[in-house]
Every structure is written in structure tokens, then in C-alpha cells.
Amino acid sequence: MQRAVSGQKTRGRAHDYSHRVLRQDGQIGYVQQRVEQVFDELGELIGVRGTTQDITDLKRTADELQESEESLRLITDNVPALISYVDDERRYRFMNERYEEWTGKPNSEHLGRQIWETLGPEYYARLDPWITRALRGERVRFETHNSFADGIPRYLDIEYVPDIDANGRTKGYYSVSNDITERKMVENALRESGANLSRAQIISGVGSWSWDIATNFNHWSAEHYRIFGMEPTGAPVSYDEYLSMVHEEDREMVDAALKEAVRTGETYEIEYRVVRKDGKIRRAQATGEVEHDESGKPVTMRGALQDITEHSQVEEQLRQAQKMEAIGQLTGGIAHDFNNLLAVILGNLELISERVKGDADIDDLIERGLSASDRGAALTHRLLAFSRKQTLRPTRTDLNKLVANMTDMLNRTLGETIEIRTQGTIDLWPCATDQAQFENALLNLSINARDAMPGGGTLTIETANLSLTDNARATEVELTPGEYVQLSVSDTGNGIPAEALEHVFEPFFTTKDVGKGSGMGLSMVYGFAKQSGGTATITSTPGQGTFVHLYLPRSSEVADPPVARLAAADIPTADGEKILLVEDDNEVRALAVEMLTGLGYDIAEANCAEAALDLLNQSASFDLLLTDVVLPGAMSGPDLATKVRHLRPDIKELFMTGYAEGAFSGQMELHGASRILQKPFRKADLATIVRDVLDKR
């Protein structure tokens, strides 16, 4: 008021003032005054006039509003989110301080400006669909990403809340943007980790599982579903449904093991069979551990499941191979000793036969003994075939022609109720095989097939070329990679039960009734195939027949032909030669001395290599070294022959054996020109081969 009276003349101009006043009740109030000067006719100031308005309530409201705005500003500036208000013309009207950190500029440069000027055209184009929806009155929330002033890519969770007046018009929208970069990084890391885990599970064939004990439901990983032959759905699997997919013979075992692990808290570890949705059976190994709550109550079991079908098959093949090798060593040793016995029996019977003539009864007894000895020799030959220690004489062979040549004989042997079908591959590769042994093997397989079809049926013989370049496939059939000729013999008979199938290649094992089979047929086939450099496999389904596959290596070379033997009536004799005989078995040695002496040879005998060398040093007139392959002491027959060759280069060599062990295949290769006399032998065999070796130049 005082300023209005004492101030300069301001005609027609009013002055507004607001100030505090002390009310009669002692409270401070606020008034708003409007004052203007009053002048006389001469223009002289004669007074003032005005109005006074109590604005205490208005002032209080304004102060509260300002305080509220300051509080709101304080809150929004300290919230770790971008908060702004955009009007319906898409202009910023409010921005909290967080915007300055993100844009790198004061908010004053953005307020009142179009939002695309702040966001940039590319980012704005991405947000435009959401902005449009917000300005239409729709509340929206979405995730996006962008780089701001610091250049670091950021992920944002943005929500637009429309500002709608009483008339329903959208005046703008509020924007709240939260930085979710760290959360996104964690999510991406978890997603990548999950993907890596899933890939690792697929590669390793391992699935993970968790069993909620309270609800009795299982949760499986994708690979766990695949092991069970199911498409991964992520849906929980009930305990009963899970058990229904376990092989019925293993179901009780699995159920008991799971419950025992829950009861004791011990690690759950078990192998069992899974029956897939397609009916195939797989072998799986499961492990798991029980988790307890704070009170010690079991709540969850988590674990892993691995498909070990192939691994189990390889282990079973190894165990079978080791078992067959052990049996082979045993049977080989038995056959060796038995051959020595048979050599003595057979040889002495022959000698008796030569000396006792004219008595028909005695001749008949001797002939029976010789016949039994021959059957015993055939049996040991089969034992040696199984142990892969018989002497084979492989030649280049056309299996198609060999099978065709045997067809008539097989028809007569098998009878009219068996139909024989042959199917030979055109351009079949030649294979290296002992033809006599192959014919014996095919005959055994055919007779087994006939016996499996007592009511008649079809026997099918097929040949095929087989190139095994895949190591896994070759290992599966116990072969080294290479080229093979395959002979398949199948029947439509009764088949073989699974529990017997794994034993059929073992010697003396048979599924036939007592007195109807020796159990040596398939073992001989297996041993023959193995020693030939191949193998034999068998598959069978009860009621659907049996398949036997014989694999023989392809050959491009011609082996030495078998030794031709003269008839017994034309037994050759000595021509003044002297023989050094080395044999550790006294009875076999005595028999050989008797036979050779009877043929006119001068014999010096020794029971070991060292004794033979002593005799050699005492006499230089030996024409032939006749030695067993396996001798006691440090030197074998081939070792002895090597030393003798250095001492007497002109001496001839002849080996005899009941079988040839590991040294046979290695050391005997150094004596490729040497001949082999197989025990047991008859006098004619001995005389023929000795004469043949001595006459050879």
C-alpha cells in the first residue's frame, strides 16, 4: 500500500500485492490486495483505492500442491526407472532425472519437443505401434531394447498408461520404463545353459528327471522322453505311468529300489529295461538322490537316465568273446592230448593189423578199433575247429559253385520234407577257405536246420558280397573292417529260445534230446569261421526260424593246393635216409619210430629240442628233421628248425602237430615251404609225406 501511495504516478495502472496478516485469533493468514492510485482534475494524486481478498485457503492449497510436486519429483527422480508424461501431440511434458543419465542431455532440451526428436527415428519407429495404442486409451506393456548415451545395449520393460479425462478423451499417457538388462542376461544365460544341457544330453544319451514324492509325478527332460521313445511334451508323468513303461520283468525291482532309496536316503542306482512306445526294448541306467525339507522329510528325488543299450551289447560281446576264447583254449588243450592218445591207438592198431593176418574175427575187431579211432579223430578235429587251432588249407573258392555242387547231396541228406532254395549273388567275390571244412560247416548248418523243422519246411542258402568300411558295423559282428563273402543259412523251423541262443556256439551245448546230437556242429562252424579270418553270427525267434551268417574274407590270391596222398597199397619206403625224430610224448614217439623203422628208415630220437641238437652235433648224416611243433622247454619245433638250418642247410624239415598254438601262426610263417603232418596219422600218411618231403628239391 505504501509503495502505491509513494510511488510514481501510474495513472490507470493497478498493483497486486499478497502478504501475510495477523488474524484476531492469532493465526497467520494471507490476503491478496489490488490497489490503484486516484488523481484529481489537475492530475494530482489524491489517494488510493483497492480490494482485499482472503487467500489463506488458496495459499495453503498452492503450498500443498508445490510440496506434493516436489515430493513427486523427489520420488520419480530416485526411482530406477524412466518416468515421463507425453501429451496427445506426442510431446514430452514431464521427464524424471533418469532421462538425463540415459540421453546425456538436460531434460530442458527435451520438454515440449516431439518424442521422436529425443528417441531418434529408428527407435521411435519400433515404439510407434505401442504409442498409438496408448493414445487410443489402451494400457500396454512390452519389452524392447536400445542403446543410449553410454552406447551399452539395454533391455527395457515399458508400460504406457493412458491419461483419460472425464469426457473419455485421452490427453496423453504416462510412460514407465524399467531397465531389465541384467534379468535378460540371466534369462539368456539360463536359456543357453538349458540348450547346452539339452544338446549334451542328446549327444551323451543322458536324460534328467525329478520325482515329486508328494504328488507322485515325474518331470523329464527332452532326452529322457526320447529314451522312452516319446515326443518331448514337458507334461508331468505319473509314477504308475512311468512304471508301466519299465519292462515287466524289471518293474518290481525298480519300484522296490526307488522306495528303498526314499526310505534310507541312499543313492539310487539301477539298470533296467525300457519298453519304448514302438515296442523296442532298450537298456537304461538310472541314478538319483533324495532331497529332504528342513524337517528331514523326503520331498524330491532328482537324477539322470542314460541309454546304455549299445554299451551293454559291446560288454556282452566282450564277455562272450572272452568266454569263447577260454573255452577254446580248454578244448584245444584237450584235443591236443586226445590226438596224441588217438595217434598211439590208431598206429598200434595198424601195426597189429599188419602182423595178424588171416583171422577174420581179429581183423574185424581191429577194423572196429580203427573206425572208432577215425571217429575220435573227427571229433578232435571239430574241437580244434572250435579252438581255431586246426590246420586249414585255404584255396581260392567260388562259394556259389561250391554250394551248387553240394545241393544234390544236401537233398539226399535232408529228405523230401525239406525244400532247399539257393540264391547266389551274381559276381560273387572269391574267398579263401578250406573247401573241405566249408562243406563240413554247411552240412552241419543244414542238418541243424532240418532237425529244427521236424514237420518239414524251407532251407534257404544265400551268398552275398559284404564291404565293411564302418568300424561300428564291423565291431558289431566282431570283424575288422574289410571285404567279406557272406553265406546265410536260414530255416522256417522252431527257432531257439533267447536263453539258449547265447550258448549255441559253445562245444557240447545242444538243444536236442539226449542221444540226438553231440553239440559240436555249431561250435565247429564258429571255430572254422574264426580261424579263417571271419566269424559266424546267429539270430533266432521262437516259432519263426533261425538265421546263421558265415563271414569269410575276400581273397585275390590262390593258396597252395592240399597235399596229395597215395593209396595205402602204394606206401613208399626208405632209400637209405636217416631221420632225426623229435617228440616229447613217449608213446607217440615210440609209435613213429616203429612205423618209420618198418619203412626202412634209420631213426635217431629225442624228446626235446636240446637233446635233438646234441644228436645233430654227434652226427652229420641226417636227411630229415621230423619234429613236433610244440616241445617242452624254451625252444619250439620251429625254433629248433631255425637252429638246425644254420647248422645243416641241406637237411629237410617236416612238422607234426596235434594243434598249432600262437607260435604256429607266427613262427611257422617263416617255414612256408615246410609240410605239416596232422595227428593222429596212419602209417600211409606218414610214409607218403616223409617220402614227398625227402624227394622234394
NUMI-725117 format. One line per 2 residues: number of its first residue (from 1); their letters; for each residue x, y, z of C-alpha. Coordinates in steps of 0.5 Angstrom, whole numbers, always signed. Layout:
# NUMI-725117
NUM = A = X:Y:Z; ...
***
This chain:
# NUMI-725117
1 = MQ = +0:+0:+0; +6:+5:+2
3 = RA = +9:+3:-5; +3:+5:-8
5 = VS = +2:+12:-5; +9:+14:-5
7 = GQ = +11:+11:-12; +11:+15:-18
9 = KT = +4:+17:-22; +2:+11:-25
11 = RG = -5:+13:-28; -9:+7:-30
13 = RA = -5:+2:-27; -7:-2:-21
15 = HD = -2:-6:-17; -3:-13:-14
17 = YS = +0:-15:-7; +0:-21:-3
19 = HR = +2:-21:+4; +1:-24:+11
21 = VL = -3:-21:+16; -4:-23:+24
23 = RQ = -12:-25:+25; -15:-23:+31
25 = DG = -15:-31:+33; -7:-30:+33
27 = QI = -7:-34:+27; -3:-32:+21
29 = GY = -7:-31:+14; -6:-29:+7
31 = VQ = -9:-23:+3; -9:-21:-4
33 = QR = -10:-14:-5; -11:-10:-11
35 = VE = -9:-2:-11; -9:+3:-16
37 = QV = -8:+11:-15; -13:+16:-15
39 = FD = -12:+23:-18; -16:+30:-18
41 = EL = -17:+34:-24; -11:+37:-24
43 = GE = -7:+31:-24; -5:+31:-17
45 = LI = -5:+24:-13; -11:+25:-8
47 = GV = -11:+18:-5; -11:+10:-7
49 = RG = -17:+5:-7; -17:-2:-8
51 = TT = -20:-9:-6; -17:-14:-1
53 = QD = -18:-22:-1; -17:-27:+4
55 = IT = -13:-32:+0; -11:-36:+6
57 = DL = -14:-43:+4; -12:-42:-3
59 = KR = -5:-40:-1; -5:-47:+3
61 = TA = -7:-51:-3; -2:-48:-7
63 = DE = +4:-49:-2; +1:-57:-1
65 = LQ = +1:-57:-9; +8:-55:-9
67 = ES = +10:-59:-4; +7:-65:-7
69 = EE = +10:-64:-14; +17:-63:-10
71 = SL = +15:-70:-7; +13:-73:-13
73 = RL = +19:-70:-17; +24:-73:-11
75 = IT = +21:-80:-12; +21:-80:-19
77 = DN = +28:-78:-19; +30:-83:-15
79 = VP = +26:-89:-18; +31:-93:-22
81 = AL = +26:-92:-28; +25:-88:-34
83 = IS = +18:-84:-32; +15:-79:-37
85 = YV = +9:-76:-39; +7:-75:-46
87 = DD = +1:-71:-49; -3:-72:-54
89 = ER = +1:-69:-59; +7:-73:-57
91 = RY = +11:-68:-54; +15:-69:-47
93 = RF = +11:-65:-42; +15:-69:-36
95 = MN = +21:-73:-35; +25:-75:-29
97 = ER = +32:-74:-28; +34:-81:-30
99 = YE = +33:-79:-37; +39:-74:-37
101 = EW = +43:-80:-35; +40:-84:-41
103 = TG = +40:-79:-46; +46:-75:-44
105 = KP = +43:-68:-44; +39:-64:-39
107 = NS = +31:-65:-39; +30:-58:-41
109 = EH = +33:-60:-48; +27:-65:-49
111 = LG = +21:-62:-45; +16:-59:-50
113 = RQ = +19:-63:-56; +17:-68:-60
115 = IW = +19:-75:-57; +22:-78:-64
117 = ET = +27:-72:-63; +29:-75:-57
119 = LG = +29:-82:-59; +31:-82:-66
121 = PE = +27:-84:-72; +29:-92:-72
123 = YY = +28:-93:-64; +21:-89:-65
125 = AR = +19:-93:-71; +20:-99:-66
127 = LD = +15:-96:-61; +10:-92:-65
129 = PW = +5:-98:-65; +5:-98:-58
131 = IT = +5:-91:-57; -1:-91:-62
133 = RA = -5:-96:-58; -4:-92:-51
135 = LR = -6:-85:-54; -13:-89:-56
137 = GE = -14:-91:-49; -11:-98:-48
139 = RV = -6:-99:-43; +0:-103:-46
141 = RF = +6:-107:-44; +12:-109:-48
143 = ET = +20:-111:-48; +25:-108:-52
145 = HN = +32:-106:-53; +36:-100:-55
147 = SF = +43:-96:-54; +43:-89:-50
149 = AD = +48:-84:-49; +53:-89:-46
151 = GI = +53:-94:-52; +51:-100:-48
153 = PR = +45:-104:-51; +40:-104:-46
155 = YL = +33:-108:-45; +27:-105:-43
157 = DI = +21:-107:-40; +16:-101:-42
159 = EY = +9:-99:-39; +4:-94:-42
161 = VP = -2:-92:-38; -7:-87:-42
163 = DI = -9:-81:-38; -16:-80:-40
165 = DA = -21:-74:-37; -28:-74:-35
167 = NG = -30:-74:-42; -27:-80:-44
169 = RT = -21:-76:-48; -14:-79:-48
171 = KG = -10:-73:-46; -3:-77:-46
173 = YY = +0:-82:-43; +5:-84:-37
175 = SV = +11:-88:-39; +15:-92:-34
177 = SN = +21:-96:-37; +25:-101:-33
179 = DI = +32:-103:-34; +32:-111:-35
181 = TE = +38:-112:-38; +41:-116:-32
183 = RK = +35:-120:-32; +35:-121:-39
185 = MV = +42:-123:-39; +41:-128:-33
187 = EN = +35:-131:-37; +39:-131:-44
189 = AL = +45:-135:-40; +40:-140:-37
191 = RE = +37:-141:-44; +43:-142:-47
193 = SG = +45:-146:-41; +39:-150:-42
195 = AN = +40:-151:-49; +47:-153:-48
197 = LS = +45:-158:-43; +40:-161:-48
199 = RA = +45:-162:-53; +50:-165:-48
201 = QI = +44:-170:-46; +42:-172:-53
203 = IS = +50:-173:-55; +51:-177:-49
205 = GV = +44:-180:-49; +43:-178:-42
207 = GS = +37:-175:-39; +35:-172:-33
209 = WS = +29:-173:-28; +26:-171:-22
211 = WD = +20:-174:-18; +16:-170:-13
213 = IA = +15:-175:-8; +9:-172:-5
215 = TN = +5:-171:-12; +8:-178:-14
217 = FN = +9:-174:-21; +16:-174:-25
219 = HW = +18:-169:-29; +23:-171:-35
221 = SA = +28:-167:-40; +27:-168:-47
223 = EH = +32:-173:-48; +29:-177:-42
225 = YR = +23:-177:-47; +27:-180:-53
227 = IF = +30:-185:-49; +23:-188:-47
229 = GM = +21:-187:-55; +16:-181:-53
231 = EP = +16:-174:-56; +18:-169:-51
233 = TG = +12:-165:-48; +14:-163:-42
235 = AP = +8:-166:-39; +9:-169:-32
237 = VS = +9:-177:-32; +5:-180:-26
239 = YD = +9:-185:-22; +5:-191:-25
241 = EY = +5:-189:-32; +13:-189:-31
243 = LS = +13:-196:-28; +8:-198:-34
245 = MV = +14:-197:-39; +19:-201:-35
247 = HE = +20:-208:-37; +15:-212:-34
249 = ED = +21:-217:-31; +24:-211:-28
251 = RE = +18:-207:-26; +18:-210:-19
253 = MV = +26:-209:-18; +25:-201:-20
255 = DA = +19:-200:-15; +23:-203:-9
257 = AL = +30:-199:-11; +26:-193:-11
259 = KE = +22:-194:-5; +28:-196:-1
261 = AV = +32:-190:-3; +27:-186:-1
263 = RT = +27:-189:+6; +34:-190:+7
265 = GE = +36:-183:+3; +42:-187:+0
267 = TY = +44:-186:-7; +39:-190:-12
269 = EI = +43:-193:-18; +40:-199:-22
271 = EY = +40:-202:-29; +33:-204:-32
273 = RV = +30:-205:-39; +25:-200:-42
275 = VR = +20:-202:-47; +19:-196:-52
277 = KD = +13:-194:-55; +15:-197:-61
279 = GK = +15:-204:-57; +23:-204:-58
281 = IR = +27:-205:-51; +33:-201:-49
283 = RA = +37:-202:-43; +38:-196:-39
285 = QA = +42:-194:-33; +39:-189:-27
287 = TG = +42:-186:-22; +39:-181:-17
289 = EV = +39:-178:-10; +33:-176:-5
291 = EH = +33:-168:-3; +29:-167:+4
293 = DE = +26:-161:+7; +28:-157:+14
295 = SG = +24:-163:+18; +28:-168:+14
297 = KP = +22:-171:+10; +24:-173:+3
299 = VT = +21:-169:-2; +24:-170:-8
301 = MR = +29:-175:-12; +33:-172:-18
303 = GA = +37:-176:-22; +40:-178:-29
305 = LQ = +38:-183:-34; +43:-186:-39
307 = DI = +41:-191:-45; +47:-196:-45
309 = TE = +44:-201:-50; +50:-201:-54
311 = HS = +55:-200:-49; +52:-207:-46
313 = QV = +52:-210:-52; +59:-209:-53
315 = EE = +60:-211:-46; +56:-217:-47
317 = QL = +60:-219:-54; +67:-218:-50
319 = RQ = +65:-223:-44; +62:-228:-50
321 = AQ = +69:-227:-54; +73:-228:-47
323 = KM = +69:-234:-45; +69:-237:-52
325 = EA = +77:-236:-52; +77:-239:-45
327 = IG = +73:-245:-48; +77:-245:-54
329 = QL = +84:-246:-50; +81:-251:-46
331 = TG = +78:-255:-52; +85:-254:-56
333 = GI = +89:-257:-50; +84:-263:-49
335 = AH = +84:-264:-57; +92:-264:-57
337 = DF = +92:-269:-51; +87:-273:-54
339 = NN = +90:-273:-61; +97:-276:-58
341 = LL = +92:-282:-55; +89:-283:-62
343 = AV = +96:-283:-65; +98:-288:-61
345 = IL = +91:-292:-61; +91:-292:-69
347 = GN = +98:-293:-70; +98:-299:-66
349 = LE = +92:-302:-69; +95:-301:-76
351 = LI = +101:-305:-73; +97:-310:-70
353 = SE = +93:-311:-77; +100:-312:-81
355 = RV = +102:-317:-76; +96:-321:-75
357 = KG = +93:-324:-82; +88:-329:-83
359 = DA = +84:-329:-77; +77:-326:-79
361 = DI = +75:-324:-72; +81:-321:-70
363 = DD = +81:-317:-77; +74:-315:-75
365 = LI = +76:-313:-68; +82:-309:-71
367 = ER = +77:-305:-76; +72:-303:-71
369 = GL = +78:-300:-67; +81:-297:-73
371 = SA = +74:-294:-74; +73:-292:-67
373 = SD = +79:-288:-68; +78:-285:-74
375 = RG = +71:-282:-71; +75:-280:-65
377 = AA = +80:-276:-70; +74:-273:-73
379 = LT = +71:-271:-66; +78:-268:-64
381 = HR = +78:-264:-71; +72:-261:-69
383 = LL = +75:-259:-62; +81:-256:-66
385 = AF = +76:-252:-71; +72:-249:-65
387 = SR = +79:-247:-61; +82:-245:-68
389 = KQ = +88:-249:-68; +87:-254:-73
391 = TL = +91:-254:-80; +87:-250:-85
393 = RP = +89:-251:-93; +85:-245:-96
395 = TR = +84:-244:-103; +81:-239:-108
397 = TD = +74:-241:-107; +67:-239:-111
399 = LN = +62:-241:-106; +57:-240:-111
401 = KL = +60:-246:-115; +61:-250:-108
403 = VA = +54:-249:-106; +51:-251:-112
405 = NM = +56:-258:-112; +53:-259:-105
407 = TD = +46:-259:-107; +44:-266:-109
409 = ML = +48:-269:-103; +44:-264:-99
411 = NR = +37:-266:-102; +39:-273:-101
413 = TL = +41:-272:-93; +36:-268:-91
415 = GE = +30:-271:-94; +24:-270:-98
417 = TI = +20:-266:-93; +26:-260:-93
419 = EI = +25:-255:-99; +32:-253:-101
421 = RT = +33:-246:-104; +39:-243:-106
423 = QG = +40:-235:-108; +47:-234:-110
425 = TI = +50:-226:-111; +52:-225:-119
427 = DL = +59:-223:-119; +61:-226:-112
429 = WP = +68:-225:-110; +72:-231:-109
431 = CA = +74:-232:-102; +80:-236:-99
433 = TD = +77:-242:-95; +79:-249:-93
435 = QA = +74:-253:-98; +73:-259:-94
437 = QF = +72:-255:-88; +67:-251:-91
439 = EN = +63:-256:-94; +63:-259:-87
441 = AL = +61:-253:-84; +55:-252:-89
443 = LN = +53:-259:-88; +53:-258:-80
445 = LS = +48:-252:-81; +44:-256:-86
447 = IN = +43:-262:-81; +41:-257:-75
449 = AR = +36:-253:-80; +33:-260:-82
451 = DA = +32:-262:-74; +29:-255:-73
453 = MP = +24:-257:-78; +21:-264:-76
455 = GG = +15:-263:-80; +18:-260:-86
457 = GT = +20:-253:-88; +25:-249:-92
459 = LT = +32:-248:-92; +35:-242:-96
461 = IE = +42:-242:-97; +44:-235:-100
463 = TA = +51:-231:-101; +53:-224:-102
465 = NL = +59:-219:-102; +60:-215:-96
467 = SL = +64:-209:-95; +65:-207:-88
469 = TD = +68:-200:-88; +64:-197:-82
471 = NA = +68:-199:-76; +62:-199:-71
473 = RA = +58:-204:-76; +65:-208:-76
475 = TE = +66:-208:-69; +58:-210:-68
477 = VE = +60:-217:-72; +67:-218:-69
479 = LT = +70:-217:-75; +76:-212:-77
481 = PG = +74:-207:-83; +75:-210:-90
483 = EY = +71:-214:-95; +68:-221:-94
485 = VQ = +64:-226:-97; +57:-228:-93
487 = LS = +54:-234:-93; +47:-234:-90
489 = VS = +43:-241:-88; +36:-240:-85
491 = DT = +30:-244:-84; +23:-244:-82
493 = GN = +23:-248:-76; +22:-248:-69
495 = GI = +27:-243:-67; +32:-242:-61
497 = PA = +30:-239:-54; +33:-233:-52
499 = EA = +36:-236:-46; +40:-242:-50
501 = LE = +42:-237:-56; +48:-234:-53
503 = HV = +51:-241:-52; +50:-245:-58
505 = FE = +57:-244:-61; +60:-247:-54
507 = PF = +62:-254:-55; +58:-260:-53
509 = FT = +52:-255:-52; +46:-257:-56
511 = TK = +38:-256:-55; +37:-263:-58
513 = DV = +35:-269:-54; +40:-274:-51
515 = GK = +43:-278:-56; +41:-274:-62
517 = GS = +47:-269:-62; +54:-268:-60
519 = GM = +53:-260:-59; +59:-260:-64
521 = GL = +56:-258:-70; +56:-250:-69
523 = SM = +62:-250:-65; +66:-253:-71
525 = VY = +63:-248:-75; +64:-242:-71
527 = GF = +72:-244:-70; +73:-245:-77
529 = AK = +70:-238:-79; +74:-235:-74
531 = QS = +81:-239:-76; +79:-237:-83
533 = GG = +79:-229:-81; +72:-229:-81
535 = TA = +66:-230:-76; +60:-233:-75
537 = TI = +53:-230:-72; +46:-233:-71
539 = TS = +40:-230:-70; +33:-233:-68
541 = TP = +26:-232:-66; +22:-238:-63
543 = GQ = +17:-240:-68; +20:-236:-74
545 = GT = +26:-240:-75; +34:-239:-75
547 = FV = +39:-235:-79; +46:-236:-79
549 = HL = +51:-232:-82; +58:-234:-84
551 = YL = +63:-229:-86; +69:-231:-90
553 = PR = +75:-226:-92; +75:-224:-99
555 = SS = +81:-227:-103; +85:-225:-109
557 = EV = +91:-230:-108; +91:-237:-109
559 = AD = +93:-241:-103; +98:-247:-104
561 = PP = +94:-254:-106; +93:-259:-101
563 = VA = +98:-265:-100; +96:-271:-105
565 = RL = +97:-277:-101; +98:-284:-104
567 = AA = +93:-290:-103; +95:-295:-97
569 = AD = +97:-300:-102; +103:-296:-105
571 = IP = +106:-294:-99; +113:-291:-101
573 = TA = +119:-294:-97; +126:-291:-95
575 = DG = +132:-290:-99; +138:-291:-94
577 = EK = +136:-284:-91; +137:-282:-83
579 = IL = +131:-278:-80; +132:-274:-73
581 = LV = +125:-275:-70; +124:-270:-64
583 = ED = +117:-272:-60; +116:-270:-52
585 = DN = +110:-276:-52; +114:-282:-51
587 = EV = +108:-287:-53; +107:-282:-60
589 = RA = +115:-282:-61; +115:-290:-60
591 = LA = +110:-291:-65; +113:-286:-70
593 = VE = +120:-290:-69; +116:-297:-70
595 = ML = +113:-294:-76; +119:-291:-79
597 = TG = +124:-296:-78; +119:-301:-81
599 = LG = +119:-297:-87; +127:-298:-87
601 = YD = +129:-291:-84; +135:-290:-80
603 = IA = +132:-286:-74; +135:-282:-68
605 = EA = +130:-280:-63; +130:-274:-58
607 = NC = +125:-272:-53; +126:-264:-53
609 = AE = +130:-259:-58; +136:-259:-53
611 = AA = +137:-267:-54; +136:-266:-61
613 = LD = +142:-261:-62; +146:-266:-58
615 = LL = +145:-271:-63; +146:-267:-69
617 = NQ = +153:-265:-67; +154:-272:-66
619 = SA = +152:-274:-73; +152:-270:-79
621 = SF = +149:-275:-84; +141:-273:-82
623 = DL = +137:-273:-88; +130:-270:-85
625 = LL = +128:-267:-78; +122:-269:-76
627 = TD = +119:-265:-70; +113:-264:-66
629 = VV = +111:-256:-67; +110:-256:-59
631 = LP = +116:-258:-55; +118:-257:-48
633 = GA = +123:-252:-46; +125:-246:-49
635 = MS = +125:-248:-56; +119:-250:-60
637 = GP = +119:-254:-66; +120:-248:-71
639 = DL = +126:-245:-66; +129:-252:-67
641 = AT = +129:-252:-74; +132:-245:-75
643 = KV = +138:-247:-71; +138:-254:-75
645 = RH = +138:-250:-81; +144:-246:-79
647 = LR = +148:-252:-77; +146:-256:-83
649 = PD = +143:-252:-89; +142:-259:-93
651 = IK = +137:-262:-88; +130:-263:-90
653 = EL = +124:-261:-85; +118:-264:-83
655 = FM = +113:-261:-77; +108:-266:-74
657 = TG = +102:-263:-69; +96:-264:-65
659 = YA = +95:-257:-66; +99:-251:-67
661 = EG = +98:-245:-62; +100:-238:-62
663 = AF = +107:-239:-64; +104:-243:-70
665 = SG = +101:-237:-74; +107:-233:-73
667 = QM = +114:-237:-73; +111:-242:-78
669 = EL = +110:-237:-83; +118:-237:-83
671 = HG = +117:-244:-86; +112:-243:-91
673 = AS = +116:-249:-95; +115:-254:-89
675 = RI = +110:-259:-89; +105:-261:-84
677 = LQ = +103:-268:-81; +97:-267:-77
679 = KP = +96:-272:-71; +93:-277:-71
681 = FR = +96:-280:-77; +96:-287:-80
683 = KA = +102:-291:-83; +101:-289:-90
685 = DL = +100:-282:-89; +107:-282:-85
687 = AT = +110:-285:-91; +107:-281:-96
689 = IV = +109:-274:-93; +116:-276:-91
691 = RD = +118:-279:-98; +115:-273:-101
693 = VL = +119:-268:-97; +125:-272:-98
695 = DK = +124:-272:-105; +123:-265:-106
697 = R = +129:-261:-109
***
